[in-house]
Amino acid sequence: MHRKILPAVFLLTGCSHMAQDQWSGQDKAQHFMASAILAAAGNEYGQHQGWSHSRSASFGLLFSVGLGASKELWDSRPAGSGWSWKDFTWDIAGATTGYTIWQLAEH
C-alpha cells in the first residue's frame, strides 16, 4: 500500500511549472547536505526510540526524501521557482549518502 502512495502523489500533483535549472550549483550542494543530515538524524531518532534497525533505516530515508518532495511541491506552486527533478535527484542522493554514513558509523 505504502509503495503506491508516493508514485500516486507525483502523478496527481499537477505541478504548475517546472524549474529551468542546472545539475550543479550551490543549491544542489545544499539539497544534498540537508538530505544527508536529515536521513542520518532520522535513523538516529529511530534508534533512540527503540525501533528495529530496519524500521529506523526506513524512517530516516523516508523522512529525508519526504521533506525533499515537500520542498519541491512547495516550489511548484505558481509563486515558486518550479518543480526540479534535478533538486529531487540530489535529495535522494543525499538521503542515500546520509543513510550509508550512519550505517558505517553504527558498525
Buried (B, 14 or more C-beta within 10 A) or exposed (E): EEEEEEEEEBEEEEBEEEBEBEEEEEBBEEBBBBBBBBBBBBBBBBBEEEBEEEBBBBBBBBBBBBBBBEBBBEBBEEEBBBBBEBBBBBBBBBBBBBBEBBBEEEE
